[in-house]
Amino acid sequence: MATPALDLLLGPEGPNVLAAAIAEYDCQLEDLRAAEVNVDPSGAAIVAYEAGVRRADGTLTAEFLGATTGKRIPPGAAVVAGEYRGEQVEVGIWAWPRDPALPALPTASAPSLLAELFREFGLSKAASLDIRPLRYLPSRHAVLEVHDGRFRWFVKVVRPTAVADLCRRHELTYRHVPVPPVLASTPDGVIVLPEARGTPLDTLITDGGAALPAPEALESVLDALPDELMSLEREPSHLELVEYHAGALRCAATDEPAVLARLTDVVDALLEVEAEREEVVPVHGDFHEGQLFVENGVVTAVLDIDSAGPGERSDEWATLLAHLSAVALDETSTEVATRYADAVLAHAERRVAARHLRERTAAALVGLATGPFRLQHPQWPGHTVDLLDVAMRWLSDTT
């Protein structure tokens, strides 16, 4: 069985807990689906739900609900406490956009309020804005697509304590690489970014691989990352994160022996790896096809630099190779993704130690193996085993 808190949030009792919480807003829960589940090795979890909510006036609306457990409950959340499976469990709950950890979200998700803010910023004169939520990780961040009929922006909503750091990363990088500049920000967590030019690289791969950037073009982006990033805090490497990701996956897969067995094989093999330090250089921190926009083979935008800082170049290539290996599992993208991964690998192996690169790619795949559960894929155990099998193949190539 999963940890009590996780089992409660994803099991048959979960709707009852959330229904009791939203009843305080004079609302009734009609249906509920877990859309994303983030769990850490302690069993503490953050769950984003898509819910059908019947309001007091009788209207039925589709809404996000957030729930957190353990150490992840932010101050200000409505807390439901009680005994479940013999243990005391506390659950913090809220409805979008009243996320207690993201105080700017109510403003950023309200068309008239955000329009007023945009007028203050000098970005738009519109009285109202069209807002579409794209990504929401409860108590962590949200990403919204914003239109005014003429222009499009992307608004990130983060914790107030994260604003200065994220703005600084953009400030350090956007003059050197095509990172979107911060157009405006507020102390409580709103960060406005312009629309990126080009087509997402992952879209080009899925659509048949037209005009993919050469590996040399990718390396040029990495080489252009400024030395000023070296002053920031270093993030853990893929090998350093293996135990963390494995612990989270064990919490999720307690009733999945095939997942646990394959995970043990991969982790045992990775624990035998002697981590060799290489030169520390400026890195993006999460460099893969989903972060890159391309036009005619040229990288035109680099997104999500939240993890930029000092690191090792082999981790950058390993991140990309792990993602391409995962994309290749989709039959519609296998040929293009595999061919592109082969080209990237051949190039990267001329720049960093081949064995080192393959070991880190396997380690990165352990992190990606948490994805099918996190996104609540109906066949997540099988997809997880597939990713762990790929990790083992990368390791077998090092012998």
C-alpha positions as a printed Julia matrix, in Angstrom:
399×3 Matrix{Float64}:
   0.0    0.0     0.0
   1.08   3.6    -0.58
   1.77   5.93    2.32
  -1.45   6.83    4.16
  -1.51  10.44    2.95
  -0.92   9.5    -0.69
  -3.41   6.63   -0.51
  -5.98   8.99    0.98
  -5.57  11.65   -1.73
  -5.71   9.16   -4.62
  -8.07   6.59   -3.15
 -11.86   6.4    -2.81
 -11.87   8.62    0.29
 -10.15  11.5    -1.52
 -13.36  12.99   -3.0
 -14.96  13.0     0.46
 -12.08  15.01    1.92
 -12.13  17.57   -0.88
 -15.93  17.75   -0.89
 -15.9   18.69    2.79
 -13.34  21.41    2.13
 -15.13  23.09   -0.77
 -18.43  22.9     1.09
 -17.02  25.76    3.17
 -17.31  27.88    0.0
 -20.96  26.84   -0.36
 -20.02  24.6    -3.28
 -20.65  20.95   -4.09
 -18.16  18.54   -5.66
 -19.62  16.78   -8.72
 -16.57  14.94  -10.04
 -12.84  14.75   -9.4
  -9.74  13.58  -11.28
  -6.13  13.72  -10.15
  -4.28  15.51  -12.96
  -0.78  15.63  -11.49
   0.77  14.05   -8.42
   4.18  15.02   -7.06
   5.47  12.87   -4.24
   8.78  12.91   -2.38
  10.55  10.03   -0.59
   8.91  10.91    2.73
   5.49  10.25    1.18
   4.49  13.92    1.34
   2.55  14.8    -1.79
   1.16  17.66   -3.85
  -1.89  16.78   -5.93
  -3.51  18.95   -8.58
  -7.09  17.89   -9.35
  -9.44  18.78  -12.16
 -12.87  19.03  -10.59
 -16.45  19.68  -11.54
 -17.85  22.09   -8.94
 -21.51  23.02   -8.49
 -21.73  26.56   -7.17
 -24.42  28.0    -4.93
 -26.2   29.56   -7.92
 -26.47  26.13   -9.55
 -23.81  26.64  -12.22
 -21.34  23.84  -12.89
 -17.75  24.95  -13.4
 -14.5   23.14  -14.16
 -11.86  24.08  -11.61
  -8.44  23.19  -10.29
  -8.2   22.01   -6.71
  -4.94  21.64   -4.83
  -4.12  19.3    -1.96
  -0.9   18.84   -0.04
   0.24  16.62    2.79
   2.99  16.46    5.37
   5.72  19.07    5.23
   4.36  20.41    1.93
   1.26  22.07    3.47
   1.78  25.82    2.97
   0.75  28.3     5.67
  -2.78  29.53    5.04
  -4.16  26.31    3.58
  -7.42  24.94    4.94
  -6.34  21.85    6.86
  -8.41  18.69    7.25
  -6.99  16.39    9.92
  -7.93  12.94   11.11
  -6.94   9.31   11.38
  -6.54   7.2     8.25
  -5.28   3.63    8.19
  -4.2    3.95   11.8
  -2.13   7.08   11.33
  -2.79  10.78   11.84
  -3.0   12.53    8.48
  -3.25  16.23    7.7
  -4.28  17.51    4.27
  -4.05  21.13    3.15
  -6.69  22.03    0.55
  -7.67  25.03   -1.59
  -9.45  25.87   -4.82
  -7.87  27.69   -7.76
  -6.83  30.47   -7.71
  -6.71  30.83   -3.9
  -3.36  29.06   -3.53
  -1.94  30.25   -0.19
   1.65  29.87   -1.42
   0.97  31.89   -4.6
  -0.68  35.13   -3.44
  -0.46  36.69   -6.92
  -2.51  33.94   -8.58
  -5.98  35.48   -7.97
  -4.85  38.65   -9.76
  -3.02  36.82  -12.56
  -6.01  34.6   -13.33
  -8.66  37.37  -13.32
  -9.04  38.99  -16.79
  -9.92  42.48  -15.52
  -7.39  42.52  -12.68
  -4.54  41.31  -14.85
  -5.54  43.82  -17.54
  -5.27  46.59  -14.96
  -1.81  45.34  -14.03
  -0.78  45.19  -17.71
  -1.94  48.79  -18.16
   0.25  49.8   -15.23
   3.14  47.93  -16.85
   2.49  49.72  -20.16
   2.08  46.39  -21.96
  -1.57  46.67  -23.07
  -4.45  49.1   -23.02
  -7.12  46.37  -23.05
  -9.86  46.47  -20.42
  -9.83  42.68  -20.18
  -7.46  39.89  -21.18
  -7.96  36.36  -22.45
  -6.24  34.04  -19.96
  -5.58  30.32  -20.42
  -3.87  28.3   -17.67
  -1.14  26.08  -19.13
   0.57  24.58  -16.1
  -0.17  24.5   -12.41
   1.85  22.86   -9.67
   0.0   23.64   -6.44
   1.97  25.77   -3.98
   4.9   25.98   -6.42
   4.05  27.84   -9.64
   1.55  28.42  -12.42
   2.0   29.38  -16.08
  -0.73  31.24  -17.97
  -1.03  32.21  -21.63
  -2.38  35.75  -22.02
  -3.86  37.52  -25.1
  -5.22  41.01  -25.58
  -6.43  40.47  -29.18
  -3.16  41.72  -30.67
  -0.29  40.32  -28.64
   0.45  37.23  -26.57
   2.43  36.91  -23.36
   3.2   34.21  -20.84
   2.75  34.91  -17.16
   4.58  32.9   -14.55
   3.21  33.02  -11.02
   5.75  31.96   -8.42
   6.22  32.24   -4.7
   7.15  35.78   -3.61
  10.5   34.5    -2.34
  11.34  33.19   -5.84
  10.74  36.41   -7.81
  14.09  38.12   -7.38
  16.07  34.95   -8.08
  14.19  34.11  -11.28
  14.38  37.68  -12.56
  18.11  37.69  -11.92
  18.6   34.5   -13.94
  16.78  36.06  -16.88
  18.76  39.28  -16.48
  22.07  37.38  -16.51
  21.27  35.26  -19.56
  19.0   37.01  -22.04
  21.73  39.17  -23.57
  23.84  36.09  -24.31
  21.35  33.38  -25.32
  17.77  33.68  -26.63
  16.17  33.54  -23.19
  12.99  35.66  -23.03
  13.57  38.89  -21.08
  11.36  39.68  -18.1
   8.99  42.41  -19.3
   7.53  43.12  -15.87
   7.26  41.6   -12.41
   5.61  42.2    -9.06
   6.97  41.45   -5.57
   4.07  39.08   -4.83
   4.92  36.69   -7.68
   3.86  37.81  -11.19
   6.54  37.54  -13.91
   5.61  38.52  -17.5
   7.52  37.05  -20.44
   7.12  37.66  -24.18
   5.99  35.06  -26.7
   8.88  32.94  -27.97
   9.7   33.0   -31.68
   9.85  29.75  -33.62
   8.46  26.23  -33.15
   9.06  24.0   -30.12
  11.74  21.43  -30.9
   9.6   18.62  -29.51
   6.87  19.59  -31.99
   9.34  19.45  -34.89
  10.43  15.96  -33.79
   6.84  14.73  -33.53
   5.93  16.27  -36.9
   8.71  14.5   -38.77
  12.0   16.17  -37.96
  12.07  19.07  -40.43
  14.87  21.61  -39.89
  16.14  20.24  -36.58
  19.1   22.17  -35.17
  22.45  20.46  -35.57
  24.12  19.33  -32.34
  26.71  22.05  -32.99
  23.91  24.64  -32.8
  22.86  23.27  -29.43
  26.42  23.4   -28.19
  26.68  27.03  -29.31
  23.75  27.84  -27.02
  25.41  26.07  -24.1
  28.75  27.76  -24.82
  27.05  31.17  -24.8
  25.7   30.82  -21.26
  27.39  33.62  -19.3
  30.04  33.15  -16.63
  27.9   35.23  -14.25
  25.77  32.12  -13.71
  28.7   30.61  -11.82
  27.84  32.86   -8.87
  24.51  31.07   -8.35
  23.89  28.0    -6.23
  24.79  24.71   -7.86
  21.95  22.23   -8.4
  22.49  18.49   -7.7
  23.67  16.37  -10.63
  21.64  13.52  -12.11
  23.7   10.96  -10.23
  23.21  12.85   -6.97
  19.44  12.8    -7.47
  19.06   9.08   -8.16
  18.21   8.13   -4.58
  15.69  10.98   -4.29
  13.81  10.01   -7.45
  14.0    6.33   -6.55
  12.56   7.06   -3.1
   9.66   8.98   -4.61
   8.99   6.18   -7.09
   9.03   3.57   -4.32
   6.32   5.56   -2.49
   4.2    5.64   -5.64
   4.78   2.02   -6.66
   4.38   0.12   -3.4
   1.79  -2.16   -5.05
   3.69  -2.54   -8.33
   6.31  -5.34   -7.97
   7.46  -5.08  -11.61
   8.27  -1.39  -11.15
  10.05  -1.97   -7.85
  12.11  -4.87   -9.21
  13.3   -2.96  -12.27
  13.95   0.14  -10.17
  16.16  -1.89   -7.85
  18.17  -3.19  -10.81
  18.78   0.3   -12.17
  19.53   1.94   -8.82
  21.91  -0.84   -7.75
  23.82  -0.43  -11.0
  23.97   3.35  -10.65
  25.13   3.16   -7.04
  28.2    1.3    -8.3
  29.09   4.2   -10.57
  32.1    6.19   -9.46
  31.06   9.79  -10.01
  33.92  11.53  -11.79
  34.01  15.28  -11.46
  34.53  17.32  -14.6
  35.02  21.02  -15.16
  32.22  23.12  -13.65
  30.76  25.5   -16.23
  27.57  27.57  -16.67
  24.63  25.26  -17.43
  20.93  25.6   -18.25
  20.01  22.9   -15.75
  17.11  21.34  -17.66
  18.25  21.33  -21.29
  15.9   19.29  -23.48
  13.7   19.47  -26.56
  10.72  20.83  -24.65
  12.69  23.93  -23.63
  13.95  24.92  -27.09
  12.24  26.82  -29.91
  13.66  26.55  -33.4
  13.33  28.33  -36.75
  15.08  27.03  -39.87
  17.51  24.99  -37.78
  18.4   27.93  -35.52
  17.58  27.95  -31.79
  15.4   31.04  -31.35
  14.32  30.66  -27.72
  15.46  28.86  -24.56
  12.83  28.52  -21.85
  12.71  27.75  -18.13
  16.06  28.79  -16.75
  14.97  28.29  -13.15
  17.84  25.81  -12.61
  20.55  27.72  -14.5
  23.85  28.02  -12.67
  27.13  26.16  -12.23
  27.21  22.52  -13.28
  28.77  19.94  -15.57
  28.3   19.89  -19.34
  27.75  16.12  -19.46
  24.58  16.59  -17.39
  23.23  18.94  -20.09
  23.75  16.38  -22.84
  22.45  13.59  -20.58
  19.22  15.5   -19.94
  18.61  15.88  -23.66
  19.51  12.27  -24.46
  17.26  10.95  -21.7
  14.33  13.01  -22.98
  14.93  11.93  -26.58
  15.08   8.3   -25.41
  11.71   8.77  -23.73
  10.23  10.43  -26.83
  11.48   7.5   -28.93
   9.21   5.15  -26.94
   6.25   6.78  -28.7
   5.79   4.89  -31.97
   4.85   8.09  -33.81
   8.21   9.67  -32.98
  10.56   6.66  -32.74
  12.46   7.07  -35.99
  13.06  10.83  -35.8
  13.82  10.9   -32.07
  16.21   7.96  -32.34
  18.03   9.44  -35.34
  18.35  12.79  -33.6
  19.53  11.17  -30.35
  22.2    9.27  -32.31
  23.46  12.53  -33.82
  23.49  14.27  -30.43
  25.25  11.31  -28.82
  27.94  11.16  -31.51
  28.61  14.86  -31.05
  28.51  14.82  -27.25
  30.88  11.86  -27.01
  33.5   13.98  -28.75
  33.11  16.59  -25.99
  32.69  14.59  -22.77
  33.66  11.1   -21.59
  31.39   8.54  -23.25
  31.0    6.29  -20.21
  30.33   9.27  -17.98
  27.7   10.55  -20.41
  25.85   7.23  -20.63
  25.78   6.76  -16.88
  24.32  10.21  -16.37
  21.76   9.62  -19.11
  20.62   6.5   -17.26
  20.43   8.52  -14.04
  18.35  11.19  -15.78
  15.95   8.49  -16.95
  15.31   7.49  -13.33
  14.01  11.03  -12.82
  11.88  10.8   -15.97
  10.51   7.44  -14.79
   8.52   9.29  -12.13
   6.61  11.06  -14.92
   3.96   8.47  -15.83
   2.76   8.32  -12.21
   3.09  12.08  -11.76
   0.82  12.65  -14.77
  -1.48   9.81  -13.69
  -1.23   7.9   -16.96
  -3.75   5.02  -16.89
  -0.97   2.51  -17.69
   1.71   4.27  -15.68
   3.38   1.13  -14.24
   4.09  -0.27  -17.71
   5.37   3.05  -18.99
   7.59   3.38  -15.92
   9.14  -0.04  -16.52
   9.74   0.91  -20.16
  11.7    4.0   -19.09
  13.71   2.01  -16.55
  14.46  -0.58  -19.25
  15.87   2.22  -21.41
  18.0    3.35  -18.48
  19.43  -0.17  -18.17
  20.22  -0.2   -21.88
  22.22   3.0   -21.48
  24.1    1.41  -18.59
  24.76  -1.8   -20.49
  26.42   0.26  -23.22
  29.03   1.47  -20.72
  30.5   -2.01  -20.2
